[in-house]
Amino acid sequence: MGENLTRKILKAHLADGRLAAGEEIGIKIDEILIQDITGTAAVLHFEAMQLGRVRCKVACSYGDHNVLQVSEENTEDHVYLSTAARKYGFWWAKPGAGIGHQIHQEHFACPGDTALGADSHTVHMGGMGLYAMGAGGLDVAVAMGGGAYYFDMPAVVRVSLTGALRPWSTAKDVILEILRQKTANGGFGKVFEYVGPGIQNLNLQQRITICNMGAELGATTSIFPSDAVTRDYMRRIGREKDWREALPDPDAAYDESMELDLGAIEPLVALPSNPDKVVPVSQAEGVKVDQVMVGSCTNGSYTDLKAVAQIVKGRKVHPDVTFFVHPSSRMDLEALAREGLLTDLIAAGVNVEAATCGACIGVGHVPAKGMKSLRAINRNFKGRTGQKDDEVYLSSSEVAAATAIAGVITDPRKLGLRAPAQEVPATLDLANNPSLVPPASPQDAPSVRVIKGDNIQVIPLKGALEPALRGEVLIVLGDNISTDHIMPAGAQMLRFRSNIPKLAEYVFNRVDPEFVARAKAKKGGFIVGGSNYGQGSSREHAAIAPMYLGIVGVIVKDFARIHLANLINWGILPMTFADPADHGRVRQGDVLEIPDVRRLVESGASALAVKNVTQGTTFKVALSLNRRERAYVVAGGKLAHTKAQPLH
């Protein structure tokens, strides 16, 4: 049997382990992406390793989240990242250049490469034939220094696409349909590799959209081949010299398979408040909305915004609706302007915002209580907008535009219009992008001063694992708790991403406002959660800030991939209930005790006995850590371990 594309790329980059599903492997990373809320920590970690210059093929830092610089702390972060970039050898994309994964796709991504980003939507670039993953900042920092990135070899799912999308059906509907079928944790431990005759009917940006929201499946990543479609796109943007063919073998073997007929896809909507609560648009029609958004990395490209411009041309946004767009790339926005499409958007009453993540992460356009929003973005986790009781629906850009005109959720097929074509730009003048700043040369770098404002604080470390653990259960949570629940987004909190003591004041702020005070009074303790704990963003702050508050262990039914790695990296013991029913037997305020835990972790124990001192009972938890991960937890985290055994 031949090999799939996933295995081909991983084999070419394999640094440690073997390519057997479920076994840990380490791979060399070609391309690094960091951004302005996770990137400051990543650079601080990199500085702690004292390596001097990045040691990967290309690295870039993107000012894409805190573009508005609504506080001096945001600006301090940007000054720090821009000066560090010049000194340490990575590119800097100024605020307003666009969203990192989209700019990277345009300027740097090369088919067949591996890419690692301190953002869960780094998987976006799988649409160009890269093996691209999101990770915590500490893992990214190690890869910046030339170290391997370790993860469990995923199972590879063959997603065979047939047919072609009908008018008004979009790539966003394709991934929403997969989310409907597989759910938000249906991709855990898997790569979704897209093949079949239907892929020839999807342009590069449509492929990107599908891969982007693979993150919402909990997948390790998603990938399309690099073929003639990829080459055509790279030719259009002036990068054909970087194109490489990257295809699976005709007789490639896969671990699982699923089939999807693109011709059967219809416009879909995800209901509040999870991306997998997907229904046909007909089941949401008529819901009055107050806000409509198109944008973010998922739906802010030229392809999406041109479709919106064609729908709203000659029409007006409904009087009761605020309609705003966040382009994902400054270059895409320039292309729209040159074609006159920007004028059509503005004339219709659409607010064209900066090329940024923006409202997708709760920076700007925070809805008032009771308001409903329809957003063509990737996530609708409760509270992500910055309003804890928000109601956000997800859709394609076409459904969003139709809704903005009508004032209620609307099936665009009922507009009586010809469906807009899904197009990529004819050309992009990437060579003249003034928003990208190259690094200083190795000769000039020593004279560059890295500027750190008052808000740039050294990341605190956890002490080594205690011989035994004892503490109170500080909170008991249900399923699908996201990193937005743990460490909320929004302008109020994002400004402190470089200052852990201040940021820690907001842990679980929108879930339980008393959590921080309780954690401080009890001097730390345990967190108990349900299934898919830690889904969503890669933000390692959702592990660092609880660690700072004294959290020593997290016990759940199962973890999301990146958050599990982040907990290990920061020395918090991650455990899963051996019997999921025990989750319902643990109460907030119970005192738990795990005797002899350090010896058991060091000796390779796969299960631990947890005493519920309050109830006088004992339950079992699984401890699924390999030897490397055990060493990190015992040392108090990966950074503490790396400092003791530095990279060379």
C-alpha positions as CSV (number, residue, x, y, z in Angstrom):
1,M,0.0,0.0,0.0
2,G,1.1,3.6,-0.7
3,E,1.4,6.4,1.8
4,N,-0.9,9.3,2.5
5,L,0.3,12.9,2.4
6,T,0.3,13.2,6.1
7,R,2.7,10.3,6.6
8,K,4.9,11.6,3.7
9,I,5.4,15.0,5.3
10,L,5.9,13.6,8.8
11,K,8.4,11.0,7.6
12,A,10.4,13.7,5.9
13,H,10.5,15.7,9.1
14,L,10.8,12.9,11.7
15,A,13.3,13.6,14.4
16,D,12.2,11.0,17.0
17,G,9.9,8.1,17.3
18,R,8.1,6.0,14.7
19,L,5.0,6.7,12.7
20,A,2.5,4.4,14.5
21,A,-0.9,5.9,15.5
22,G,-0.9,6.8,19.1
23,E,2.8,6.7,19.7
24,E,4.7,9.9,20.4
25,I,6.8,11.4,17.7
26,G,9.0,14.4,17.4
27,I,9.2,16.4,14.2
28,K,11.4,19.2,13.0
29,I,9.5,22.5,12.2
30,D,10.1,24.6,9.2
31,E,7.8,27.6,9.7
32,I,6.9,29.4,13.0
33,L,4.0,31.8,13.6
34,I,3.4,33.7,16.8
35,Q,0.9,36.5,17.5
36,D,0.6,39.4,19.9
37,I,-1.3,37.7,22.7
38,T,0.4,34.3,22.8
39,G,3.6,35.5,21.2
40,T,5.0,37.7,24.0
41,A,5.1,34.6,26.3
42,A,6.7,32.5,23.5
43,V,9.4,35.1,23.0
44,L,10.0,35.4,26.7
45,H,10.5,31.6,26.8
46,F,12.8,31.8,23.8
47,E,14.9,34.4,25.6
48,A,15.1,32.2,28.7
49,M,16.8,29.5,26.5
50,Q,19.5,32.0,25.6
51,L,19.8,30.8,22.0
52,G,20.3,34.2,20.3
53,R,18.7,33.6,16.9
54,V,15.8,31.5,15.6
55,R,16.9,28.2,14.1
56,C,14.0,27.4,11.8
57,K,13.5,28.1,8.1
58,V,11.2,31.1,8.7
59,A,9.5,32.7,11.6
60,C,7.1,35.7,11.8
61,S,5.3,37.5,14.6
62,Y,1.9,39.0,13.7
63,G,0.3,41.9,15.4
64,D,-3.2,40.7,14.7
65,H,-5.2,40.5,17.9
66,N,-4.6,43.8,19.7
67,V,-4.5,45.9,16.6
68,L,-6.5,48.8,18.1
69,Q,-4.0,49.2,20.9
70,V,-6.8,50.2,23.3
71,S,-4.4,50.3,26.2
72,E,-0.7,51.1,26.6
73,E,-0.1,47.5,27.6
74,N,-1.1,46.4,24.0
75,T,1.3,48.9,22.5
76,E,4.1,47.7,24.9
77,D,3.5,44.2,23.6
78,H,3.9,45.3,20.0
79,V,7.1,47.3,20.7
80,Y,8.5,44.3,22.5
81,L,7.6,41.9,19.7
82,S,8.9,44.2,16.9
83,T,12.3,44.8,18.6
84,A,12.7,41.2,19.5
85,A,11.9,40.1,16.0
86,R,14.6,42.3,14.6
87,K,17.2,41.0,17.1
88,Y,16.3,37.3,17.1
89,G,15.8,36.8,13.4
90,F,12.1,36.7,12.7
91,W,9.7,38.9,10.6
92,W,7.3,41.4,12.2
93,A,3.9,42.0,10.7
94,K,2.6,45.4,11.9
95,P,-0.8,45.8,13.4
96,G,-3.3,46.1,10.6
97,A,-1.3,43.8,8.2
98,G,-3.9,41.1,8.8
99,I,-4.4,37.9,10.6
100,G,-1.2,35.8,11.0
101,H,-2.2,32.5,9.3
102,Q,-3.7,34.4,6.3
103,I,-0.6,36.6,5.9
104,H,1.7,33.6,6.4
105,Q,-0.3,31.7,3.7
106,E,0.2,34.6,1.3
107,H,3.9,35.4,2.0
108,F,5.7,32.4,3.5
109,A,3.8,29.1,3.4
110,C,5.4,26.4,1.3
111,P,3.7,23.1,0.4
112,G,5.3,20.1,2.0
113,D,6.6,22.1,5.0
114,T,5.7,21.7,8.6
115,A,4.4,24.8,10.5
116,L,3.8,25.4,14.1
117,G,1.9,28.4,15.5
118,A,1.0,29.7,18.9
119,D,-2.6,29.8,17.7
120,S,-5.0,26.9,17.3
121,H,-6.0,28.1,13.8
122,T,-2.5,27.6,12.4
123,V,-4.2,24.5,10.9
124,H,-5.6,27.1,8.4
125,M,-2.5,26.5,6.2
126,G,-3.3,22.8,5.7
127,G,-5.3,24.1,2.7
128,M,-2.0,24.8,1.0
129,G,-0.5,21.4,1.5
130,L,1.4,22.1,4.7
131,Y,1.3,20.0,7.9
132,A,0.4,22.9,10.2
133,M,-0.5,22.7,13.9
134,G,-1.3,25.0,16.8
135,A,0.5,24.6,20.1
136,G,1.2,26.4,23.3
137,G,3.9,29.2,23.3
138,L,6.4,27.1,25.2
139,D,6.4,24.3,22.5
140,V,6.6,27.0,19.8
141,A,9.6,28.6,21.5
142,V,11.4,25.3,21.6
143,A,10.7,24.8,17.9
144,M,12.0,28.4,17.2
145,G,15.2,27.2,18.8
146,G,15.5,24.2,16.5
147,G,14.0,21.7,18.9
148,A,11.6,19.0,17.8
149,Y,7.8,19.4,18.5
150,Y,6.4,16.3,20.2
151,F,2.9,15.0,19.9
152,D,1.1,11.6,19.5
153,M,1.1,10.3,16.0
154,P,-2.5,10.9,14.9
155,A,-4.8,8.6,13.0
156,V,-5.3,9.8,9.4
157,V,-8.9,10.1,8.2
158,R,-9.5,10.0,4.5
159,V,-12.2,12.5,3.7
160,S,-13.3,11.7,0.1
161,L,-15.0,14.6,-1.6
162,T,-17.2,14.1,-4.6
163,G,-19.3,16.4,-6.7
164,A,-19.4,20.2,-6.7
165,L,-21.0,22.8,-4.4
166,R,-24.3,24.1,-5.6
167,P,-25.0,27.9,-5.8
168,W,-25.2,29.5,-2.3
169,S,-23.5,26.5,-0.7
170,T,-20.0,27.2,0.5
171,A,-16.8,25.8,2.0
172,K,-18.0,27.0,5.4
173,D,-21.1,24.8,5.0
174,V,-18.8,21.9,4.2
175,I,-16.9,22.1,7.5
176,L,-20.1,22.9,9.4
177,E,-21.6,19.7,8.0
178,I,-18.5,17.7,9.1
179,L,-18.9,19.3,12.6
180,R,-22.6,18.3,12.6
181,Q,-21.6,14.7,11.8
182,K,-18.4,14.4,14.0
183,T,-19.1,16.9,16.8
184,A,-16.6,19.2,18.5
185,N,-14.4,16.5,19.8
186,G,-14.8,14.0,16.9
187,G,-11.4,14.9,15.5
188,F,-9.4,14.3,18.7
189,G,-6.2,12.4,17.8
190,K,-6.9,12.6,14.1
191,V,-5.8,14.3,10.9
192,F,-8.4,15.0,8.3
193,E,-6.8,14.5,4.8
194,Y,-9.0,15.6,2.0
195,V,-8.9,13.7,-1.3
196,G,-11.2,12.7,-4.1
197,P,-12.5,14.2,-7.4
198,G,-14.4,16.9,-5.5
199,I,-11.3,18.7,-4.3
200,Q,-10.7,19.9,-7.9
201,N,-13.9,22.0,-7.5
202,L,-12.6,23.9,-4.5
203,N,-10.2,26.8,-4.9
204,L,-7.3,27.4,-2.5
205,Q,-9.2,29.8,-0.2
206,Q,-12.2,27.4,0.0
207,R,-9.7,24.6,1.1
208,I,-8.2,27.0,3.6
209,T,-11.7,27.7,5.2
210,I,-12.3,24.0,5.6
211,C,-8.9,23.4,7.2
212,N,-9.2,26.4,9.4
213,M,-12.3,25.1,11.3
214,G,-10.8,21.6,11.6
215,A,-9.6,23.2,14.9
216,E,-13.3,23.2,16.0
217,L,-13.4,19.4,15.5
218,G,-10.5,19.0,17.9
219,A,-8.4,17.6,15.1
220,T,-4.6,17.6,15.2
221,T,-4.8,19.2,11.8
222,S,-6.4,19.0,8.4
223,I,-4.7,18.9,5.0
224,F,-5.3,19.1,1.2
225,P,-2.8,18.1,-1.4
226,S,-0.7,20.6,-3.2
227,D,-1.8,20.3,-6.8
228,A,-2.6,22.4,-9.8
229,V,-5.1,24.4,-7.8
230,T,-2.4,25.3,-5.3
231,R,0.0,26.1,-8.1
232,D,-2.6,28.4,-9.8
233,Y,-3.1,30.3,-6.5
234,M,0.6,30.7,-5.9
235,R,1.1,31.9,-9.5
236,R,-1.6,34.6,-8.9
237,I,0.2,35.9,-5.8
238,G,3.6,35.8,-7.4
239,R,5.0,32.9,-5.5
240,E,5.0,30.1,-8.1
241,K,8.7,29.5,-7.5
242,D,7.8,28.3,-4.0
243,W,5.2,25.8,-5.2
244,R,5.9,22.1,-4.8
245,E,3.6,19.2,-5.6
246,A,2.6,17.3,-2.5
247,L,0.2,14.4,-3.1
248,P,-0.8,11.1,-1.5
249,D,0.0,7.9,-3.4
250,P,-2.9,6.6,-5.5
251,D,-3.1,3.6,-3.3
252,A,-2.5,5.4,0.0
253,A,-3.7,3.7,3.2
254,Y,-5.7,5.5,5.9
255,D,-6.9,4.6,9.4
256,E,-10.4,5.8,8.8
257,S,-12.6,7.0,5.9
258,M,-15.6,9.2,5.4
259,E,-17.3,10.4,2.2
260,L,-19.0,13.7,1.5
261,D,-20.9,14.7,-1.6
262,L,-20.4,18.4,-2.1
263,G,-23.5,18.5,-4.3
264,A,-25.6,17.5,-1.2
265,I,-24.3,20.4,1.0
266,E,-26.9,23.1,1.8
267,P,-26.5,26.4,3.7
268,L,-26.1,25.7,7.4
269,V,-26.1,27.6,10.7
270,A,-24.5,26.7,14.1
271,L,-26.7,27.6,16.9
272,P,-25.5,29.1,20.2
273,S,-23.2,28.3,21.8
274,N,-20.9,25.7,20.2
275,P,-19.7,25.2,16.6
276,D,-21.1,21.7,16.4
277,K,-24.8,22.7,17.1
278,V,-25.4,22.7,13.4
279,V,-28.8,22.8,11.6
280,P,-30.0,23.7,8.1
281,V,-30.5,27.5,7.8
282,S,-34.3,26.8,7.5
283,Q,-34.3,25.8,11.2
284,A,-32.9,29.2,12.2
285,E,-34.8,31.4,9.7
286,G,-36.6,34.3,11.1
287,V,-34.5,34.8,14.2
288,K,-34.0,38.6,14.7
289,V,-30.4,39.6,15.0
290,D,-28.8,42.8,16.1
291,Q,-25.3,42.3,14.8
292,V,-23.8,40.6,11.8
293,M,-20.1,40.0,11.3
294,V,-18.0,38.6,8.5
295,G,-14.3,38.1,9.0
296,S,-11.6,36.6,11.1
297,C,-9.2,34.1,9.6
298,T,-12.0,31.8,8.6
299,N,-14.2,34.1,6.5
300,G,-12.3,37.4,6.0
301,S,-10.5,36.6,2.8
302,Y,-11.0,38.2,-0.6
303,T,-13.2,35.3,-1.6
304,D,-15.7,35.9,1.3
305,L,-15.7,39.7,1.1
306,K,-16.2,39.8,-2.6
307,A,-19.2,37.6,-2.2
308,V,-20.6,39.9,0.4
309,A,-20.0,43.0,-1.7
310,Q,-21.8,41.4,-4.6
311,I,-24.8,40.5,-2.4
312,V,-25.2,44.0,-0.8
313,K,-24.5,46.0,-3.9
314,G,-27.4,48.4,-4.5
315,R,-29.0,47.4,-1.2
316,K,-28.9,48.7,2.4
317,V,-28.1,47.0,5.7
318,H,-31.3,46.7,7.7
319,P,-31.9,49.7,10.1
320,D,-31.9,47.4,13.2
321,V,-28.6,45.7,12.3
322,T,-25.0,46.6,12.7
323,F,-23.0,44.9,9.9
324,F,-19.2,44.9,10.2
325,V,-16.4,43.1,8.4
326,H,-12.9,42.3,9.6
327,P,-10.7,41.5,6.5
328,S,-8.2,38.8,7.2
329,S,-5.5,40.4,5.1
330,R,-4.5,44.0,4.2
331,M,-3.4,42.8,0.8
332,D,-6.9,41.2,0.1
333,L,-8.5,44.5,1.2
334,E,-6.3,46.4,-1.2
335,A,-7.3,44.0,-4.0
336,L,-11.0,44.7,-3.2
337,A,-10.4,48.4,-3.2
338,R,-8.7,48.3,-6.6
339,E,-11.8,46.5,-8.0
340,G,-14.3,49.0,-6.5
341,L,-15.8,46.4,-4.3
342,L,-14.9,48.3,-1.1
343,T,-17.1,51.1,-2.3
344,D,-20.0,48.7,-2.7
345,L,-19.6,47.6,0.9
346,I,-19.4,51.1,2.3
347,A,-22.4,52.4,0.2
348,A,-24.5,49.6,1.6
349,G,-23.8,50.6,5.2
350,V,-21.2,47.9,6.0
351,N,-18.6,49.0,8.5
352,V,-15.2,48.0,7.2
353,E,-12.9,47.4,10.2
354,A,-9.2,46.8,10.5
355,A,-7.6,43.6,9.1
356,T,-7.6,41.9,12.5
357,C,-9.0,39.1,14.6
358,G,-11.0,41.9,16.3
359,A,-14.6,41.0,17.4
360,C,-13.9,37.3,16.9
361,I,-11.9,37.4,20.2
362,G,-14.1,40.0,21.9
363,V,-12.1,43.1,21.0
364,G,-14.8,45.6,19.8
365,H,-18.4,45.2,18.9
366,V,-19.3,43.5,22.3
367,P,-23.0,42.9,22.2
368,A,-25.3,44.2,24.9
369,K,-27.2,41.8,27.1
370,G,-30.1,40.2,25.2
371,M,-28.7,40.9,21.7
372,K,-28.2,38.2,19.1
373,S,-25.4,38.0,16.7
374,L,-24.8,36.1,13.5
375,R,-21.1,35.8,12.7
376,A,-19.2,34.3,9.8
377,I,-16.3,33.2,12.0
378,N,-15.1,30.0,13.6
379,R,-16.3,30.0,17.2
380,N,-19.3,30.9,19.2
381,F,-18.3,29.8,22.7
382,K,-20.4,31.4,25.4
383,G,-18.8,34.7,26.4
384,R,-16.2,34.9,23.6
385,T,-17.7,38.2,22.4
386,G,-16.9,39.8,25.7
387,Q,-20.5,39.5,27.0
388,K,-20.9,36.5,29.2
389,D,-24.6,35.8,28.2
390,D,-24.1,36.3,24.5
391,E,-26.1,34.4,21.8
392,V,-24.0,33.9,18.7
393,Y,-24.9,32.0,15.6
394,L,-22.3,30.9,13.0
395,S,-22.8,30.8,9.2
396,S,-21.2,31.4,5.8
397,S,-20.5,34.9,4.6
398,E,-23.4,34.6,2.2
399,V,-26.0,33.7,4.9
400,A,-24.5,36.6,6.9
401,A,-24.9,39.1,4.1
402,A,-28.5,38.0,3.4
403,T,-29.3,38.3,7.1
404,A,-27.8,41.8,7.4
405,I,-30.1,43.0,4.6
406,A,-33.2,41.3,6.0
407,G,-32.7,41.8,9.7
408,V,-33.5,38.2,10.5
409,I,-31.6,35.0,9.7
410,T,-32.3,34.4,6.1
411,D,-31.7,31.7,3.5
412,P,-29.8,33.4,0.8
413,R,-31.4,31.2,-1.8
414,K,-34.6,33.2,-1.2
415,L,-33.0,36.6,-2.2
416,G,-33.8,36.1,-5.9
417,L,-30.2,36.9,-6.7
418,R,-27.6,35.0,-8.7
419,A,-25.2,33.3,-6.3
420,P,-21.8,35.0,-6.2
421,A,-18.9,33.0,-7.6
422,Q,-16.2,31.8,-5.2
423,E,-13.1,33.6,-6.5
424,V,-9.5,34.1,-5.5
425,P,-7.6,37.3,-6.4
426,A,-6.3,37.7,-9.9
427,T,-3.1,39.1,-8.5
428,L,-1.6,40.3,-5.2
429,D,1.4,42.6,-5.1
430,L,3.0,40.8,-2.1
431,A,6.5,42.2,-2.9
432,N,5.4,45.7,-1.9
433,N,3.7,45.0,1.4
434,P,4.7,47.9,3.7
435,S,3.4,46.1,6.7
436,L,6.0,43.4,6.8
437,V,9.3,44.2,8.4
438,P,12.3,41.8,7.9
439,P,14.7,40.9,10.7
440,A,18.0,42.5,11.2
441,S,21.0,40.7,9.7
442,P,23.1,38.5,12.0
443,Q,25.8,41.2,11.7
444,D,23.4,44.0,12.8
445,A,21.4,42.1,15.4
446,P,23.8,42.5,18.3
447,S,23.2,46.3,18.2
448,V,19.4,46.0,18.4
449,R,17.9,46.7,21.8
450,V,14.9,44.7,22.8
451,I,12.4,47.1,24.5
452,K,10.3,45.8,27.4
453,G,7.7,48.0,28.9
454,D,6.5,47.7,32.5
455,N,3.8,45.2,31.5
456,I,6.3,42.7,30.1
457,Q,6.9,40.5,33.1
458,V,9.0,37.3,33.4
459,I,6.8,34.2,33.3
460,P,6.6,32.6,36.8
461,L,7.6,29.0,37.2
462,K,6.0,26.3,39.3
463,G,8.0,24.4,41.8
464,A,8.8,20.7,41.4
465,L,6.0,18.2,42.0
466,E,5.4,17.6,45.7
467,P,5.7,14.1,47.2
468,A,2.0,14.1,47.8
469,L,-0.9,16.4,46.7
470,R,-3.7,17.6,48.9
471,G,-6.2,20.4,48.2
472,E,-9.8,21.4,47.8
473,V,-11.9,21.1,44.6
474,L,-12.2,24.7,43.7
475,I,-14.7,24.3,40.8
476,V,-16.6,21.5,39.1
477,L,-17.4,22.0,35.4
478,G,-19.4,20.2,32.7
479,D,-18.5,19.3,29.1
480,N,-16.9,21.4,26.4
481,I,-15.2,23.9,28.6
482,S,-13.1,26.0,26.3
483,T,-10.0,28.0,27.0
484,D,-12.3,31.1,26.6
485,H,-14.1,29.8,29.7
486,I,-10.8,29.3,31.6
487,M,-9.0,32.4,30.5
488,P,-11.5,34.8,28.9
489,A,-10.8,36.9,25.8
490,G,-11.8,40.5,25.5
491,A,-9.9,43.8,25.6
492,Q,-10.1,44.0,29.4
493,M,-8.1,40.8,29.9
494,L,-6.0,40.6,26.7
495,R,-3.9,43.6,27.7
496,F,-2.4,41.6,30.6
497,R,-1.2,38.5,28.5
498,S,2.4,39.5,29.3
499,N,1.7,40.0,33.0
500,I,0.6,36.7,34.6
501,P,-0.1,38.1,38.2
502,K,-2.6,40.6,36.7
503,L,-4.0,38.2,34.2
504,A,-4.6,35.5,36.8
505,E,-7.2,37.8,38.4
506,Y,-9.6,36.8,35.5
507,V,-9.4,33.0,35.6
508,F,-12.9,31.6,35.1
509,N,-14.1,35.2,35.5
510,R,-17.2,34.7,33.3
511,V,-18.0,31.2,34.7
512,D,-17.5,31.8,38.5
513,P,-16.5,35.4,39.5
514,E,-15.5,34.1,43.0
515,F,-13.0,31.5,41.7
516,V,-9.9,33.6,42.0
517,A,-10.7,34.7,45.6
518,R,-11.4,31.1,46.5
519,A,-8.2,29.8,44.9
520,K,-6.2,32.4,46.8
521,A,-7.9,31.7,50.1
522,K,-7.4,27.9,49.8
523,K,-3.8,28.4,48.4
524,G,-4.7,26.5,45.3
525,G,-6.2,23.0,44.7
526,F,-7.9,21.0,42.0
527,I,-10.2,21.7,39.0
528,V,-12.7,19.0,38.0
529,G,-14.2,19.0,34.5
530,G,-16.1,16.9,31.9
531,S,-15.4,15.9,28.3
532,N,-13.4,17.9,25.8
533,Y,-11.9,20.1,28.6
534,G,-9.8,23.0,27.2
535,Q,-11.2,23.0,23.6
536,G,-10.6,26.0,21.4
537,S,-7.8,28.4,21.5
538,S,-4.2,27.3,22.0
539,R,-3.6,30.0,24.7
540,E,-1.2,28.5,27.2
541,H,-2.3,31.3,29.6
542,A,-5.3,29.0,30.4
543,A,-2.6,26.7,32.0
544,I,-0.1,29.3,33.3
545,A,-2.6,31.5,35.1
546,P,-4.3,28.6,37.0
547,M,-0.8,27.3,37.8
548,Y,0.0,30.8,39.3
549,L,-3.1,30.5,41.5
550,G,-1.8,27.2,42.9
551,I,-3.8,24.6,40.8
552,V,-1.9,21.4,41.2
553,G,-4.1,19.0,39.3
554,V,-7.0,18.9,36.8
555,I,-9.3,15.8,36.7
556,V,-11.7,15.5,33.8
557,K,-13.4,12.9,31.5
558,D,-11.0,13.8,28.6
559,F,-8.9,16.7,27.4
560,A,-8.5,18.7,24.2
561,R,-5.1,18.1,22.7
562,I,-3.4,21.5,22.9
563,H,-4.6,22.3,26.4
564,L,-3.5,18.9,27.7
565,A,0.0,19.6,26.4
566,N,-0.1,23.1,28.0
567,L,-1.0,21.7,31.4
568,I,1.9,19.3,31.2
569,N,4.3,22.0,30.0
570,W,3.4,24.1,33.1
571,G,3.7,21.3,35.6
572,I,-0.1,20.8,36.3
573,L,-0.9,17.1,36.7
574,P,-3.6,16.1,34.1
575,M,-5.8,13.2,35.1
576,T,-8.9,11.5,33.6
577,F,-11.6,9.7,35.5
578,A,-11.2,5.9,35.1
579,D,-15.0,5.8,35.6
580,P,-16.6,8.8,34.0
581,A,-19.5,8.5,36.4
582,D,-17.1,9.5,39.3
583,H,-17.3,13.1,37.8
584,G,-20.8,13.4,39.2
585,R,-19.7,12.2,42.7
586,V,-17.2,14.9,43.3
587,R,-18.4,18.2,44.7
588,Q,-16.9,21.7,44.9
589,G,-15.3,22.0,48.3
590,D,-14.3,18.4,48.6
591,V,-10.8,17.9,49.8
592,L,-8.8,15.5,47.6
593,E,-5.6,13.8,48.4
594,I,-3.1,11.8,46.2
595,P,-0.5,10.2,48.4
596,D,3.0,9.3,47.1
597,V,2.2,11.0,43.8
598,R,5.7,12.0,42.9
599,R,7.1,8.5,43.2
600,L,4.2,7.1,41.2
601,V,4.6,9.6,38.4
602,E,8.4,9.0,38.3
603,S,7.9,5.2,38.2
604,G,5.6,5.3,35.3
605,A,2.3,4.5,37.0
606,S,-0.7,4.7,34.6
607,A,-3.3,5.0,37.3
608,L,-3.6,6.8,40.6
609,A,-5.9,6.5,43.6
610,V,-7.5,9.7,44.7
611,K,-8.9,10.0,48.2
612,N,-11.9,12.1,48.7
613,V,-11.2,13.0,52.3
614,T,-14.5,14.9,52.7
615,Q,-16.7,12.0,51.6
616,G,-14.5,9.2,52.8
617,T,-14.3,7.6,49.4
618,T,-11.6,6.8,46.8
619,F,-11.7,6.8,43.0
620,K,-9.3,5.9,40.3
621,V,-7.8,8.3,37.7
622,A,-5.8,7.5,34.6
623,L,-2.4,9.1,34.1
624,S,-1.5,8.9,30.4
625,L,1.9,10.5,30.3
626,N,5.0,9.3,28.5
627,R,8.5,9.4,30.0
628,R,9.3,12.9,28.6
629,E,6.0,14.3,29.9
630,R,6.5,12.8,33.3
631,A,9.9,14.5,33.5
632,Y,8.3,17.8,32.8
633,V,5.6,17.4,35.4
634,V,8.1,16.3,38.1
635,A,10.4,19.2,37.3
636,G,7.5,21.7,37.5
637,G,7.1,22.2,33.8
638,K,8.9,22.1,30.5
639,L,10.6,25.4,30.9
640,A,12.0,24.4,34.3
641,H,13.1,21.1,32.7
642,T,14.7,22.9,29.7
643,K,16.6,25.3,31.9
644,A,18.1,22.3,33.7
645,Q,18.8,20.6,30.4
646,P,19.2,23.4,27.9
647,L,19.1,23.1,24.1
648,H,22.4,23.4,22.3
